[in-house]
Amino acid sequence: MTPMTRPDKAWSAGLAFWCTLWQQQIDQTMKIWAAWGAMVPRESARELAAQAEAMKASSARRTSASSA
């Protein structure tokens, strides 16, 4: 008769597999989004920086308004 494997080891191995697969999918998605973002036409780096600063400012306003 063969000994039974412990259920916690079976669950942890399965969970580790699916978490690894999920992380790889997220990484690949981020790489695709980065490639798409690199192809967006911009007049200059100054325009991109201005857009980023505007997004940060609006995010900060929303955060301070929701906490007040």
Secondary structure, 3 states (H helix, E strand, C coil): CCCCCCHHHHHHHHHHHHHHHHHHHHHHHHHHHHHHHHHCCCCCHHHHHHHHHHHHHHHHHHHHHHHC
